[in-house]
Amino acid sequence: MKKKLILLLLGFSIAVSGCGGSKGKGYPVLGDSTRGYDGYEYLYDDVLTTESEENSETKKMESKELVVYLPKSDYNSVNRTMAYSEKMGVSINLILNPTMRHEEEDFLLTENLEYYFNSESEYEYESAQELEKTEVKGNDKKAKIAATYCKYDEYEEKYNVYSDTYYMVRLKNKMKLLVKVTVKESEVTGKTEDLIEELEKFYGFNIEWNQEEAQEKLEKMEGQTPSASSNNEKEKGNKDSSESEEKNTESTKSEEETNSNSFMNSDDFKPVEEDDKDTTSSSGKSDSAEKYIKFDLPEGWKEDVNDGDDLIQTYAPNGDSSFADQYFAINKMEVGPTDDALESGIEEMKRIVAEAQNIDKKDINATKMETKCMGEVYYMDIIKKGQNAKFKMYIGGKNGNLYAIVACSSGNGEVFNIVNDILENGQVQ
């Protein structure tokens, strides 16, 4: 039963987010050869071309083409394998078939992107303040990593907030594309979000940008200059060093006092070791999770780190779903605008569930429920004849992502209450 649950989520992920092409979407996406589409308000089409290579069969030099859509702007450039454009605070860089490192085919796409990002970081973020980086996410077909930071603008004489999103994807015909999108807060306009949405629709990934968080960073850096920032860091370091010395002095003094008092050395007054401390909160929660959805786990429940994969997180009592009578798994899929994706996702979920459970699709009903976590969520009860186990599958969408949850129980059904609590009180990431 457990393997079917995992395969169900994997199949759903591939069907919904990995189909590629514009079939059924009504607009071109990365990988299409569609040109001349005028439905994008801020994007126009252009072509990148690979370096020529000899065709082993025809012995002729041949190249491949990739249609891309870029912001309409006076500040753009397309040069065979590379393209650049900027508009309304958003700049995009494209590199077709980039060379990431020596013998890169020996590494996963996620590893190559992380290596490239770290190489860029050596000079790109050397003078950055308030730097926050995400972990690299994805698989060997697509990968993403992002960074948000402040940099001092000599011309404007103040700090600006930037957000970089790096995305790399393998395409058909043995092509791969590296995309870097940068959002600069000081040049963002009221229409920038619409431009970002169109880029997300075509390229198929979420561009990291949050206006409120950017404003918070600006407030922290207000009135500061690079020298002032450096001095602040230096003062902070000196303060930390001074505090450390004071603590060491106090620690030595405390140790001397303790050694002189045999009563205080008794077992009744020994400090609690970190491993022995009770980490259960007053609400009875003992663990938390926040990779895809931030939520509290009930006491005794943990993530099964030996199950699932980069796309799926599985949770069970004691973190062991192998022999548990109940568990649940979560999957997140980047899809761009969620309305159409949610509708097609529900139908795809019905088909996959029907096939996995060997039942007729018409016997499966999706029930709608309103949640605080992500608004409208649809779920299905699946009971297979001859089995005591029951599972439910949930699907909802928010911020350009679809979230699928599958919960299974052959016990008291506690897991379904846990999932309902997540949908009511969780926060999508």
N, C-alpha and C positions, 0 to 999 in steps of 0.2 A: 504493500500500500504506500509506503514511504517513497519508494522509487518512482511510483506513478505520480505522486505529488510533485516531486522535483522535475520530472520530465514534463509534467503539465505546464509548470511555470516556464521552463526553458522553451518549450514549443510555442507558448504564448508570446514570449519575448521575441523569438525569431519571426513569428508571423506578423506581429504588430510593428516592431521597430526595425526589422532587418529586411523588409521586403524590397526597398529601394525603388527608384523610378517614380514617375508621376501618375501611374495608373490609378484612377479613382480619386486623385487629389485635385485635379483641375488646374494645377500650376506646375511648372518645371521644378525639379529638385536636382541636387548634385548627382551626376551619373547619367542624366538625360542628354540627348543630343538636340533638344528643342531650342531653337533660336527664334528671335522675333517676338517673343511673348511680351505683351504690353500691359499685363495685369499687375505687375509690380509698379508702384508709384515712384519708388526711389532707386530702382535697380535697372541696369541695362545688361545685355549679353555681350560676351566677348569670348575669345578662344585662346587657350594655352596649348602649346605644341611641345611634345617630347623631343629630345635630341634624336637625330636620325640614327638608326641601327640597321645592320644588314639582315634582310630576311633570309633565313637559312634555306628556304625552298626556292625562292625566286632569285636569290643573290643580289637583289636590289636594295638600295638604301631607302628605308621607310621610316616614317614618324607617325605618332598617334596624336589625336586631338581631344581636348576636353573642354566642353562648354561650361563657362562660369558666368555668374551674374555679380556685378560690382555696383557700388553706389555711383549714381550719376553725379559727376563732379568735374570741375576744371583742374583738380589736383589728382590726376590719376596717370598710371603708366602701365602698359602691358608689353612685356619683352620676352617673347617665346615661352620660357618655362616659369616666368615670374610675373606677378601683377601687384599693383598697389593702387589704393584709392582712399580718399578721406572725405567725409561730409558730416556736418552737424555734430562734431565731437567724436566721430567714430572713424577709425582708420583700419583698413584690412590689408594684410600681406598674404599672398599666395605663393607657394613654391611647389611646382609639379616634380615629382620624383626626387625629393631632396636627398642628399647624402648626409646621413646622420652621424655615422662613425665607421671605422674599419670593421669589416665583416659583420655588418649590421643584421644580415639575414640570420645570424646565429641567435638573435635576441627577439623577444616579443615586441610588438609595436609599443606597448606601454613602457617597456624598458628603454626603447630607443627615444621615445618622446621625453621621458624623464631625463635621460642623458643629455639630450639637446637643450632642454629647459635649464638644467644645471650649468651647462656650458655658457648659455646666454646670461645666466644670473651673475656670473663672475664680473661682468662689466655693466649689464643692464640695470642691476639693482644695487650696485656698489654704493651709491650715495642716497639710496632710498630710505625713507623714514616710515614708521608704522607699517612695515611690510608684513603681509599675511599671504601665505601660500596654501593651496589645497593639495591633497594627495592626488597622484595620478590615478585616473579611473578609466576603465574600459577593458579591452581584451586584445586579441591579435588582429582584429579587423578595424577597430577604431579606438582612439584614446584621447583623453582630455586632461589638461592641468591648467590652473589659473593662479593669478597673483594680483593683489590689490595693494597700492602703496602711494606714498606722497613723494614728490620731487620738487625741488626749488626751481622756479622759473626766473632766470636772471632778468629777462625783459620786463616781466610783470612785477618782479620783486616780491614774490610771495610763493607759497607752496600750492601746488595743484595735486589733485587726486587722480590716479590712473588705475584702470583695471585691464589686465591682459588675460586673454583666453587663448590657449594653444590647443589646436585640435588636429589630429592626423587620422586619415582614413585610407584603407585599401579599397581600390576601385577595380572594376573589371579591366581586362586587357593588361594585367600586371602593372597598373599605374597606382601611385599613391599621392595624396595631396596633403600638404601642411598648410594649415590656416592659422593666422594670428590676428586676433581682433583686439584693438585697444580702444577704450573709451576714456576720453579726457573730460573731467567734470566741468572745467571752466568754459568749454565750448559746447556743452550739451544744450539743446533747445527743447521746446515743448513738443517737437516732432521727432526727436531722437528715438524715443521708444518705438515709434512706428517703423523707423528704419531698421532698428535692431530686430524687430519682429519679422520683417521681410528677409533679413539675412538668416535668421534662425530657420525660417520656412525652407529656404533653398538649401542651406548647408546641412541642416538636420541636427544641430546641437544647440544647447543653451549657452548664450553669451553671458558671462558673469558680470552683472552690473546692478548695484543697489544704490539709488540716489540718497536714501536716508543714511546708510552707512558711510557713504562718501562725505556727506555733510558733517557727520560726527568726527571723521578724521580731520577735516578742514578746521573744525573748531579746536581740536587739540593742537594744531600747528599754527593757529592764528597768531600773527605778530612775531613769529620766530624766523630766524635766518639760519643758514647752514652752520655758521660758527656758533650761534646760540644753541642749536640742537646738539652740536658736538659737545659744547660745554655742559649741557644738561646731562648728557650721557656720562661725561667724565665725573660730574658732581654726584650723579647717581651711583657710579662705581665707587667713588671715594666714600660715599655715605654707607654703601653696602659693606665696604671693607671695615669702616669704623664700627658699624653695628656688629660685624662679625667678631672684631677684637673684644668689644664690650661683652658679647655673649660668652666668648671663651673665658674672659676674666670672671664673669658671674658663674660660669659652669665650674671653674676651678674652685672658687669660693664655696659654692654649694656642695661640691664633692668633699671638701675638707670638713664642712659642717656635718655632712651625713656620716662620714667615717667616725666622727667623734661621738655619735649618738647611736648606740647599739639597738635601741628600741626602734628607731626609724629604719634600721636595716632588716627588720623582721619581714617575713613573707607577706604579712597583712598590708605593708606599705610599699611593696615593690611596684614600680610603674608598669602599666599595661603595655605589653609589646604590641607593635603595629599589627601583626598577624592575628593577635588575640582580640583586637577591638571589635565591638559589635557595630557593623556598618549599616545595619538595618535602620531606615529612617522611621520617624514616628508614624508615618502613614502605612508602614508594613511593607514598603517597597525595598528590594535588596539590590537591584541592579538597574542599569539604564542602557538604552541603545539609541543611536542617533545618526547612523550612516545614511539611511533613506528617509526614515521618519523618526523624530525624536520622541521617545516615550519611556515610561517607567515600566519595569518588569516586576511581576509579583515575586515575593520572597521564594527563593529556590529555583527560579527560572533564569537561564543564561543563554547566550548565543552558543550554538554548536559550531565551534571553529573548525571542526573536522568534516563538516558537511557543507553542502552548497558549493558555490564558486564565487568568482568576482561579481557576478550579477545577482546572486541570490543569497539572502541571509536566513538561516534557520534557527529557531529558538525552541527550547524544550526544558523540562525540569532537569536541573543539575547540568544543563548544557550538553545532554546526551540524548539525541533523538533516535539512536539505533534501536533501543529497547523500550522507548517511552510509549505510553498509551495515548499520548496527545502531543502535538507540536504544531508550529505554524511557520510559514516562510514568506518573505517579502521580496518583491522584485520591483525595480524602478526602470522605466524606459523613457528616453528622451524622444519626443515625437513632434515638438513644435506646438502649434495651436491644438488644444485638447478636445474641442467639441466634436470635430469629425473623427478624430482618432478614438475618442471614447465610444462613439456609436459603432464604428467598425470593430473596435476592440470587444464590445459586448457580443457581437455576432461571432467573432472569431473564438471567443471564450466558449460560447455555446457549442460550436463545432468541435473544438478540441476536447471539451468535457465529454461530449457525446461519444466521441471516438475512444477516449481513454477509458470510459466506463461501459462501453459497449451497450449504449442505450440510444434511443431515437432522439434526435435533436428537438423534435416538437414536444417532447416530454419535459424539456428543460425550460424553466421560467426564471427570468431575472427580475428581482424585486428591488425597487428604488428606496433608498433611505437618505435622509438629510443628516450630514455630520458637520461638526465644527472643524474637523481636521482638513477636509478637502471638498466640502459642499456635497454635491450629489454623488452617491456611491451606489453601485449596483452589486447585488450578491445573488448567489445561487446555492441552494441546498442540493447536495448530491448523495443519494443513498443507493448503493448497489445491492441487489437481491442476493441473499446468501452470505452477506458480510455484516458483521456487527459495527464495523467502522463507518463513520459518517464524516464527510468533509464539506466545507463551504468555501466558495471562491468569491472574492470581492475585487471590484475594480473601480477606480476613481481617478480623476485627473486634476492637476493644478500646476500653474506656472510652466506650462509647456511639457509636463511630464505625465505619464500614466503610472499608477501604482497598483500592482496586483498582489493580493494576499490570499494564500491558501491555508486553511486551518483544518486539521484532521484530529479526530478523537474516537477512540474505542472505549473510553472511560466515562468520567462524569460530565464531560462537556465543558469543563472550566475554560478550555482554550477559546471557546467562542465568546465568553464573557471578556476575556483578555483582549481579543481583537476588537470587540465593540468599544472597550475602554480606550484603545489606541485611536480608533476612528473618532471618538468623542473628544479626547484630551490631547492627542498627539499633535506634533507640529512637523509638517513636511520640510525636508531640507533642500 
